[in-house]
Each structure stands twice: as C-alpha cells, then as structure tokens.
Amino acid sequence: MGGRAIVLPALLSVVFLLGGQIGAGIVLTALVAVVIVSRAEVRERNIAGGYARTRGYLQLAKAAALLSI
C-alpha cells in the first residue's frame, strides 16, 4: 500500500488550489503534509547530529502544517 493512499488527497488538493478554492486547498495540503511527516522514518547515518537535525526539520514541517490548518 505504501504511499499510494496519499496520492488521491494530494491530487485533490491540487485541484482545489487550481479551481480557486484556496482555503480548502491549503487545509487539504496541510493534512497531507501532516500524514506524510507523521509516517516518515529517519535513517540514521554516521553524521554527528544528523538524526536530531532531521527529526527537528520533520517536527518543524508538522508544526507549520498544523498552524496553517
């Protein structure tokens, strides 16, 4: 199943944005972003602070999406 379940809502948000429904498009895009960020897995590499930095970026993206909702 993977990422195929998120494709339809993402395309629907693009349709909303192109159709002039800016509010609905932004909310649906933010919901898609929250789902993607929540499901993201960080791969640990041998770089100092790499895991923490990536988790921080993901949390920042999630907070921005929730704020836009």
C-alpha positions in Angstrom: 0.0 0.0 0.0 2.7 2.5 1.0 2.4 5.9 -0.5 -0.4 5.2 -2.9 -3.1 6.0 -0.4 -1.9 9.6 -0.2 -1.9 10.3 -3.9 -5.6 10.9 -4.3 -5.8 13.5 -1.5 -2.7 15.2 -2.8 -4.2 15.4 -6.3 -7.5 16.6 -4.9 -5.7 19.4 -3.0 -4.1 20.5 -6.3 -7.5 20.5 -8.0 -8.9 22.7 -5.2 -6.0 25.1 -5.5 -6.2 25.4 -9.3 -10.0 25.6 -9.1 -9.9 28.7 -6.9 -10.8 27.1 -3.6 -7.7 28.4 -1.8 -8.9 27.7 1.8 -9.9 24.1 1.1 -6.7 23.5 -0.9 -4.4 24.8 1.8 -6.2 22.8 4.5 -6.1 19.6 2.5 -2.4 20.2 1.5 -1.6 20.7 5.2 -3.4 17.5 6.1 -1.5 15.6 3.5 1.8 17.1 4.9 0.9 16.1 8.4 0.2 12.5 7.3 3.5 12.3 5.4 5.6 13.8 8.2 4.0 11.6 10.8 4.8 8.5 8.8 8.3 9.5 7.8 11.2 7.4 9.1 14.6 8.9 9.6 17.5 6.7 8.6 20.4 7.0 10.9 23.7 7.9 9.3 27.2 8.3 10.8 26.9 12.1 10.8 27.1 13.9 14.1 23.6 15.4 14.8 22.1 14.1 11.6 19.3 12.2 13.2 18.4 15.1 15.6 18.5 17.7 12.8 16.3 15.6 10.5 13.8 15.0 13.3 13.8 18.7 14.0 13.0 19.5 10.4 10.2 17.0 10.4 8.7 18.5 13.6 9.0 22.0 12.1 7.2 20.9 9.0 4.5 19.2 11.1 4.1 22.4 13.3 3.9 24.6 10.2 1.2 22.3 8.6 -0.8 22.3 11.8 -0.5 26.1 12.1 -1.8 26.6 8.6 -4.9 24.4 9.3 
